[in-house]
Amino acid sequence: MLANIYIRNFRSIKEIVFPIKNGLNVIVGSNGSGKTNILHALKFLSNIVTSGASLAMAKAGGPSRNFRRGENSIEFSVHYVLDHSLFKGKQATFFLFWDVVVSQSEEGGFVHVRKEVVRIVALSSEGKEDVLKAEVTRTSAGAVRPKFEIVSEDLITKRLFESSYWVGSSFKKSEVVSTVSEKFQEVLQEAKKGAQDASFIAQASFCHANFRRFFRDISSLDEYNISPDVARQAVDPLPVVRMGPDGGGVSEVVGALENRQFSRIRRGGAPYPGTTYYYAHHWSEYSSPLGQKNNPLPVILEHVQAAIPSIDSIGTQIDPSSGRRFVVFGCGGSLFRPQEMSDGTFKWLCLLVALLVPTTRVVLLEEPENFMHPWMQQRFISLARQQASSDNTSVVLSTHSVTVLNSLVVDELRVVHQVDGETVMNSVENKEEIERILSESTFGLGDIWISGEFGGVTGGF
């Protein structure tokens, strides 16, 4: 996903902008700098779409934990490249601007979406101009005020909205523009009658194919902080399987691959509130379809064997007493249960599942290096970069590991500091000088970081 995400007033964050790109997006900083808050803010934004602002707030720990001190609103603004087409007869780049403000009412403490704005903006040689603007504002008294604007059809081409679900291929330009206008106003009227904590982005995304892609990305964003103890646990078989944020359920994913039950590995859900919509797992858009010729289990085994050569198979068994499934590892003709395998082995397995059996195009990982040997850390970064390139995905991770940083290039890194109690995130300063040192020495980026050259190190550097 290529997007700039602005975050305001979330925990220790007063205002930062996170430019997420396809590939690796690595956050480094000292303890207490706010790295985790950045990851949690992104997941909070995703949960607003899928669960509503109230439940998103509850999942993140409640208002007292998430509103920045002294503030009663959290704001997000996302800028996303939508299309390239003509505007006023000249070539222009069209951007999606999505703003959402979550507030807590003074009476009753109800968490709601106070304001949400969807804009399509044209940027050309003549400057920046709104093409479409849809807005819903909710007042403290409970009033809901929708607003919609769209430019004259003479200023745009039919092509801008030809990928909309709302229009047909035979529509004339005037019909395209009028239909999009009518449908957007219907969306806003539904939002006016709907839940106070709901976003209307799911319905608005029907106007453009790349808008729908962005919606699927932001709504299906997955966050992992793997716990080997949880990953070891046997779980009940379910019709639809996926690995949980802590690694729970990895045995069910491995079991589905082992038994070639590929259709079970999907994540379906509904934007809040709404009808069922499979927003996350569109294999045609994320990677090649799973199947007999594209089963990732042998590739997972290959990477596990590279780290632990004594392992010759990975599978699952059902506990006859509980009916629950657990992972087993084959070593020299013997099978070993989860409790007999190391923390690092289970962490490695879960990270491989997260990368090679994706349910989303944006993956958040909190300190993936924990429990893992330095060799595994290097291999993980190489594999994450490879998968992100082949599947056009984004991997966002926080780290404290010199080994991880030594495997990066400068453009993949963001440095987090805390200044006067505020989380600040920047690109690496002195980029040219750092790259010169890297090219002329045997130092890695992690070696330079731990020396305090560009900050983000515990100890005051």
C-alpha positions as CSV (number, residue, x, y, z in Angstrom):
1,M,0.0,0.0,0.0
2,L,1.4,3.4,-1.0
3,A,-0.1,6.0,1.4
4,N,0.7,8.8,3.7
5,I,-1.1,8.3,7.0
6,Y,-1.3,11.3,9.4
7,I,-2.0,10.4,13.0
8,R,-3.0,13.0,15.6
9,N,-3.6,12.9,19.4
10,F,-3.3,9.1,19.8
11,R,-1.6,8.2,23.1
12,S,1.9,9.8,23.0
13,I,1.5,11.0,19.4
14,K,0.6,14.6,18.9
15,E,1.1,14.5,15.1
16,I,3.2,12.3,12.9
17,V,3.0,11.3,9.2
18,F,3.8,7.7,8.3
19,P,4.6,7.2,4.6
20,I,3.8,3.5,4.1
21,K,5.2,2.0,0.9
22,N,5.3,-1.4,-0.6
23,G,8.1,-3.4,0.8
24,L,9.7,-3.0,4.3
25,N,8.8,-0.2,6.6
26,V,10.9,-0.5,9.8
27,I,10.5,1.6,12.9
28,V,13.4,1.8,15.4
29,G,13.6,3.8,18.6
30,S,14.5,3.7,22.3
31,N,12.2,2.1,24.9
32,G,9.3,4.3,25.7
33,S,9.6,6.3,22.5
34,G,6.2,5.3,21.2
35,K,7.0,2.7,18.5
36,T,4.2,0.4,19.6
37,N,1.8,3.4,19.7
38,I,2.3,3.9,16.0
39,L,1.5,0.3,15.2
40,H,-1.5,0.4,17.5
41,A,-2.7,3.6,15.9
42,L,-2.7,1.9,12.5
43,K,-4.7,-1.0,13.8
44,F,-7.1,1.4,15.6
45,L,-7.8,3.1,12.3
46,S,-8.5,-0.3,10.7
47,N,-10.8,-1.3,13.5
48,I,-12.8,1.9,13.1
49,V,-13.8,0.7,9.6
50,T,-14.5,-2.9,10.5
51,S,-15.9,-2.6,14.1
52,G,-16.9,1.0,14.6
53,A,-15.2,3.6,16.7
54,S,-16.7,2.4,20.0
55,L,-15.4,-1.2,19.7
56,A,-12.1,0.0,18.2
57,M,-11.6,2.1,21.3
58,A,-12.5,-0.8,23.6
59,K,-10.1,-3.1,21.7
60,A,-7.3,-0.6,22.1
61,G,-7.8,-0.3,25.9
62,G,-10.5,2.4,26.3
63,P,-10.6,6.2,26.1
64,S,-8.3,6.9,29.0
65,R,-5.5,4.9,27.4
66,N,-5.9,6.2,23.8
67,F,-6.8,9.9,23.8
68,R,-3.7,12.1,24.2
69,R,-3.8,13.8,27.5
70,G,-5.8,17.0,27.4
71,E,-7.5,16.0,24.1
72,N,-10.9,14.5,23.4
73,S,-10.5,13.6,19.8
74,I,-8.2,11.4,17.7
75,E,-7.7,12.3,14.1
76,F,-6.5,10.4,11.0
77,S,-5.9,11.6,7.5
78,V,-4.9,9.3,4.7
79,H,-3.5,10.4,1.3
80,Y,-3.6,7.7,-1.4
81,V,-2.8,7.9,-5.1
82,L,-6.1,7.0,-6.9
83,D,-5.6,7.5,-10.6
84,H,-4.0,9.4,-13.5
85,S,-6.4,11.0,-16.0
86,L,-7.3,14.4,-17.5
87,F,-8.6,17.3,-15.5
88,K,-9.6,20.5,-17.3
89,G,-8.0,19.0,-20.4
90,K,-4.6,18.5,-18.8
91,Q,-2.9,15.4,-17.3
92,A,-3.4,15.2,-13.6
93,T,-2.9,12.8,-10.7
94,F,-6.0,12.1,-8.6
95,F,-5.6,11.5,-4.9
96,L,-8.0,10.0,-2.4
97,F,-8.0,12.1,0.8
98,W,-9.8,10.4,3.7
99,D,-10.2,12.2,7.1
100,V,-11.8,10.7,10.1
101,V,-12.1,12.3,13.6
102,V,-13.1,10.1,16.6
103,S,-14.4,12.0,19.7
104,Q,-15.9,11.2,23.1
105,S,-19.1,13.0,24.0
106,E,-19.0,15.2,27.1
107,E,-22.2,13.6,28.4
108,G,-22.1,9.9,28.8
109,G,-18.6,9.5,27.3
110,F,-19.9,7.9,24.1
111,V,-17.2,7.4,21.5
112,H,-18.4,8.3,18.0
113,V,-17.1,9.5,14.6
114,R,-17.5,13.2,14.9
115,K,-16.4,14.0,11.3
116,E,-15.6,12.0,8.2
117,V,-14.6,13.4,4.9
118,V,-13.8,11.6,1.6
119,R,-12.3,13.8,-1.1
120,I,-11.0,13.1,-4.6
121,V,-8.4,15.7,-5.4
122,A,-6.8,16.5,-8.8
123,L,-3.2,17.7,-8.8
124,S,-2.0,19.2,-12.1
125,S,0.4,21.8,-13.2
126,E,-2.3,24.4,-12.2
127,G,-2.3,23.2,-8.6
128,K,-4.7,21.2,-6.4
129,E,-8.5,21.2,-6.7
130,D,-11.3,19.1,-5.2
131,V,-13.2,17.0,-7.7
132,L,-15.5,15.3,-5.3
133,K,-16.2,15.9,-1.6
134,A,-18.4,13.8,0.7
135,E,-18.7,14.8,4.3
136,V,-20.6,13.7,7.4
137,T,-20.4,15.9,10.6
138,R,-22.0,15.0,13.9
139,T,-22.6,17.7,16.5
140,S,-22.5,17.4,20.3
141,A,-26.3,17.7,20.3
142,G,-26.6,14.6,18.1
143,A,-27.4,16.3,14.8
144,V,-25.9,14.7,11.6
145,R,-25.0,17.0,8.7
146,P,-24.2,15.4,5.4
147,K,-22.6,17.4,2.6
148,F,-21.7,16.5,-1.0
149,E,-20.0,18.4,-3.8
150,I,-18.8,17.3,-7.3
151,V,-17.3,19.3,-10.1
152,S,-19.0,19.9,-13.5
153,E,-18.7,16.9,-15.9
154,D,-17.0,19.2,-18.3
155,L,-13.8,19.3,-16.2
156,I,-13.3,15.5,-16.0
157,T,-13.3,12.5,-18.3
158,K,-15.6,9.4,-18.1
159,R,-12.5,7.4,-17.4
160,L,-12.2,8.7,-13.8
161,F,-15.2,6.7,-12.6
162,E,-15.5,4.0,-15.2
163,S,-14.4,1.4,-12.7
164,S,-17.2,2.2,-10.3
165,Y,-19.6,-0.5,-9.3
166,W,-22.4,2.1,-9.8
167,V,-21.9,2.7,-13.6
168,G,-22.2,0.5,-16.7
169,S,-19.8,0.3,-19.6
170,S,-22.4,1.9,-22.0
171,F,-23.0,5.0,-19.8
172,K,-22.3,8.4,-21.3
173,K,-20.1,10.8,-19.3
174,S,-23.1,12.7,-18.1
175,E,-24.7,9.5,-16.9
176,V,-21.5,8.5,-15.1
177,V,-21.2,11.7,-13.2
178,S,-24.9,12.0,-12.3
179,T,-25.0,8.3,-11.2
180,V,-21.9,8.8,-9.0
181,S,-23.4,11.9,-7.5
182,E,-26.8,10.2,-6.8
183,K,-25.1,7.1,-5.2
184,F,-22.8,9.2,-3.0
185,Q,-25.8,11.2,-1.7
186,E,-27.5,7.9,-1.0
187,V,-24.4,6.8,0.9
188,L,-24.5,10.0,3.0
189,Q,-28.2,9.6,3.8
190,E,-27.6,6.1,5.0
191,A,-24.7,7.3,7.1
192,K,-27.0,10.0,8.6
193,K,-29.5,7.2,9.7
194,G,-26.8,4.8,10.7
195,A,-24.7,4.2,13.8
196,Q,-23.0,7.2,15.3
197,D,-19.6,5.4,15.5
198,A,-19.7,4.0,11.9
199,S,-17.5,5.0,8.9
200,F,-19.1,5.3,5.5
201,I,-15.8,4.5,3.6
202,A,-16.9,0.9,2.7
203,Q,-19.9,2.2,0.7
204,A,-18.0,5.2,-0.7
205,S,-15.3,2.9,-2.1
206,F,-17.7,1.6,-4.7
207,C,-16.9,4.7,-6.8
208,H,-13.4,3.5,-8.0
209,A,-11.5,0.3,-8.3
210,N,-8.4,1.7,-6.5
211,F,-10.6,3.1,-3.8
212,R,-11.9,-0.4,-3.2
213,R,-8.3,-1.7,-3.1
214,F,-7.4,0.9,-0.5
215,F,-10.5,0.0,1.5
216,R,-9.6,-3.6,1.5
217,D,-6.0,-2.9,2.5
218,I,-6.9,-0.6,5.4
219,S,-9.8,-2.7,6.7
220,S,-7.9,-6.0,6.6
221,L,-4.7,-4.8,8.1
222,D,-3.2,-7.5,10.5
223,E,-1.1,-7.0,13.5
224,Y,1.1,-9.7,15.0
225,N,3.0,-9.9,18.3
226,I,3.8,-13.6,18.4
227,S,3.9,-15.5,21.7
228,P,5.4,-19.0,21.4
229,D,3.5,-20.2,24.4
230,V,0.2,-19.3,22.8
231,A,1.2,-20.7,19.4
232,R,2.0,-24.0,21.0
233,Q,-1.5,-24.5,22.3
234,A,-3.9,-27.0,20.7
235,V,-7.0,-25.4,19.3
236,D,-10.5,-26.5,18.3
237,P,-11.0,-27.2,14.5
238,L,-13.1,-24.5,12.8
239,P,-14.5,-24.2,9.3
240,V,-12.6,-21.0,8.6
241,V,-9.1,-20.7,9.9
242,R,-6.4,-18.0,10.3
243,M,-3.6,-17.4,12.7
244,G,-4.4,-15.0,15.5
245,P,-2.3,-11.9,16.4
246,D,-0.4,-13.8,19.1
247,G,0.2,-16.9,16.9
248,G,-2.8,-18.8,18.3
249,G,-4.4,-21.1,15.8
250,V,-1.3,-21.6,13.7
251,S,-1.9,-25.3,14.0
252,E,-5.2,-24.9,12.1
253,V,-3.5,-23.0,9.3
254,V,-0.8,-25.7,9.0
255,G,-3.5,-28.4,9.2
256,A,-5.5,-26.8,6.3
257,L,-2.4,-26.6,4.2
258,E,-1.4,-30.2,5.1
259,N,-4.8,-31.5,4.1
260,R,-5.1,-29.3,1.1
261,Q,-8.2,-27.6,2.4
262,F,-7.2,-24.3,0.9
263,S,-10.7,-22.7,0.9
264,R,-10.7,-22.7,4.7
265,I,-7.9,-20.2,4.8
266,R,-9.7,-16.9,4.3
267,R,-10.8,-14.1,6.4
268,G,-14.3,-12.8,5.7
269,G,-16.0,-10.0,7.5
270,A,-18.3,-7.0,7.3
271,P,-17.7,-3.3,7.4
272,Y,-19.5,-1.9,10.4
273,P,-22.4,-1.9,10.1
274,G,-23.3,-3.7,6.9
275,T,-23.8,-7.0,5.1
276,T,-21.1,-9.6,4.7
277,Y,-18.3,-8.4,2.5
278,Y,-15.1,-10.4,2.0
279,Y,-12.8,-7.5,2.3
280,A,-9.5,-9.1,3.2
281,H,-8.8,-12.3,1.3
282,H,-8.9,-11.7,-2.5
283,W,-6.2,-14.0,-3.6
284,S,-6.4,-12.8,-7.2
285,E,-5.2,-9.4,-5.9
286,Y,-2.9,-10.4,-3.1
287,S,-1.0,-13.5,-4.4
288,S,-1.4,-16.5,-6.6
289,P,-4.4,-18.7,-5.6
290,L,-3.7,-21.4,-3.1
291,G,-4.0,-24.9,-4.6
292,Q,-2.2,-28.1,-5.4
293,K,0.5,-26.2,-7.4
294,N,0.8,-23.3,-5.0
295,N,0.8,-24.8,-1.5
296,P,3.1,-22.8,0.8
297,L,3.6,-25.6,3.3
298,P,6.7,-27.1,1.4
299,V,8.2,-23.6,1.3
300,I,7.6,-23.1,5.0
301,L,9.3,-26.4,5.7
302,E,12.2,-25.4,3.5
303,H,12.8,-22.3,5.6
304,V,12.3,-24.1,8.9
305,Q,14.8,-26.8,7.7
306,A,17.3,-24.1,6.7
307,A,17.3,-22.9,10.4
308,I,16.9,-26.3,12.1
309,P,18.3,-29.0,9.7
310,S,17.2,-31.9,12.0
311,I,13.5,-31.1,11.2
312,D,12.3,-33.1,8.2
313,S,8.5,-32.6,8.3
314,I,5.8,-30.3,9.7
315,G,2.3,-31.5,10.2
316,T,-0.5,-31.7,12.7
317,Q,-2.3,-34.2,14.9
318,I,-5.6,-34.2,16.8
319,D,-5.5,-34.8,20.6
320,P,-8.0,-37.7,21.0
321,S,-9.0,-36.6,24.5
322,S,-9.9,-33.0,23.6
323,G,-10.4,-33.1,19.8
324,R,-8.0,-30.1,19.4
325,R,-5.3,-29.8,16.8
326,F,-1.6,-29.1,17.5
327,V,1.5,-28.9,15.4
328,V,4.0,-31.7,15.3
329,F,7.6,-31.7,13.9
330,G,9.2,-34.7,12.4
331,C,12.9,-35.3,13.2
332,G,14.6,-38.5,12.1
333,G,11.5,-40.7,12.1
334,S,10.2,-39.4,15.4
335,L,7.4,-36.8,16.0
336,F,7.9,-34.1,18.5
337,R,5.0,-32.3,20.2
338,P,4.9,-28.5,20.7
339,Q,6.1,-28.6,24.3
340,E,9.3,-30.3,23.0
341,M,10.3,-27.5,20.6
342,S,12.0,-24.3,21.3
343,D,10.4,-20.8,21.5
344,G,12.5,-19.7,18.5
345,T,11.3,-22.6,16.4
346,F,7.6,-21.7,17.0
347,K,8.2,-18.0,16.5
348,W,9.9,-18.8,13.2
349,L,7.0,-21.0,12.1
350,C,4.5,-18.2,12.9
351,L,6.4,-15.5,11.1
352,L,6.7,-17.8,8.0
353,V,2.9,-18.3,8.1
354,A,2.3,-14.6,8.4
355,L,4.5,-13.9,5.3
356,L,3.7,-16.9,3.1
357,V,0.0,-17.4,3.9
358,P,-1.1,-13.8,3.8
359,T,-4.6,-12.6,4.5
360,T,-3.9,-9.0,3.8
361,R,-1.6,-6.7,1.9
362,V,-0.4,-4.8,5.0
363,V,1.2,-6.7,7.9
364,L,2.2,-5.1,11.2
365,L,4.8,-7.0,13.3
366,E,5.9,-6.0,16.8
367,E,9.6,-6.8,17.4
368,P,9.7,-10.0,15.3
369,E,13.3,-10.7,16.4
370,N,12.3,-11.8,19.9
371,F,13.2,-15.4,20.7
372,M,15.0,-15.8,17.3
373,H,18.6,-16.5,16.5
374,P,20.4,-13.8,14.6
375,W,20.5,-16.0,11.5
376,M,16.7,-16.3,11.5
377,Q,16.4,-12.5,11.9
378,Q,18.5,-12.0,8.8
379,R,16.6,-14.6,6.8
380,F,13.3,-13.1,7.9
381,I,14.2,-9.7,6.6
382,S,15.4,-11.1,3.3
383,L,12.2,-13.2,3.0
384,A,9.9,-10.3,4.0
385,R,11.5,-8.1,1.3
386,Q,11.2,-10.8,-1.3
387,Q,7.5,-11.5,-0.5
388,A,6.6,-7.8,-0.4
389,S,8.2,-7.3,-3.8
390,S,6.5,-10.4,-5.4
391,D,3.1,-9.8,-3.8
392,N,3.1,-6.0,-3.9
393,T,2.5,-5.8,-0.1
394,S,3.7,-3.7,2.8
395,V,5.4,-5.1,5.9
396,V,5.5,-2.7,8.9
397,L,7.6,-3.7,11.9
398,S,9.2,-2.3,15.0
399,T,12.6,-3.5,16.2
400,H,15.4,-3.2,18.7
401,S,17.7,-5.6,16.8
402,V,21.1,-4.5,15.5
403,T,21.0,-7.7,13.3
404,V,17.7,-6.7,11.7
405,L,18.9,-3.2,11.0
406,N,22.1,-4.5,9.5
407,S,20.0,-6.3,6.9
408,L,18.2,-3.0,5.9
409,V,18.9,-0.2,3.5
410,V,18.5,3.4,4.7
411,D,15.2,4.1,2.9
412,E,13.5,1.2,4.7
413,L,14.0,2.8,8.2
414,R,12.1,5.3,10.2
415,V,13.5,6.6,13.5
416,V,11.3,7.3,16.5
417,H,12.1,9.7,19.3
418,Q,10.3,11.1,22.3
419,V,10.6,14.9,22.7
420,D,8.9,16.5,25.7
421,G,6.6,13.5,26.1
422,E,5.7,13.5,22.4
423,T,6.4,10.8,19.9
424,V,8.2,12.0,16.8
425,M,9.1,10.0,13.8
426,N,11.6,10.9,11.0
427,S,13.5,9.5,8.2
428,V,17.2,8.9,8.8
429,E,19.1,12.1,9.0
430,N,22.3,12.6,7.1
431,K,21.2,9.9,4.6
432,E,24.0,10.5,2.1
433,E,26.7,10.4,4.8
434,I,25.3,7.2,6.3
435,E,25.1,5.6,2.8
436,R,28.7,6.7,2.2
437,I,29.9,5.0,5.4
438,L,28.0,1.8,4.6
439,S,29.6,1.7,1.1
440,E,33.1,2.4,2.3
441,S,33.2,0.2,5.4
442,T,32.1,-3.2,6.8
443,F,29.6,-1.5,9.1
444,G,25.9,-2.2,8.8
445,L,23.0,0.2,9.4
446,G,22.5,-1.4,12.8
447,D,26.1,-0.8,13.8
448,I,25.7,2.9,12.9
449,W,22.4,3.1,14.8
450,I,23.7,1.6,18.0
451,S,26.6,4.1,18.0
452,G,24.0,6.9,18.3
453,E,24.8,8.4,14.9
454,F,21.1,9.1,14.0
455,G,19.3,8.7,17.4
456,G,16.6,6.4,18.5
457,V,18.9,4.6,21.0
458,T,18.2,4.0,24.7
459,G,20.7,5.9,26.8
460,G,20.0,9.4,25.5
461,F,21.6,9.3,22.1
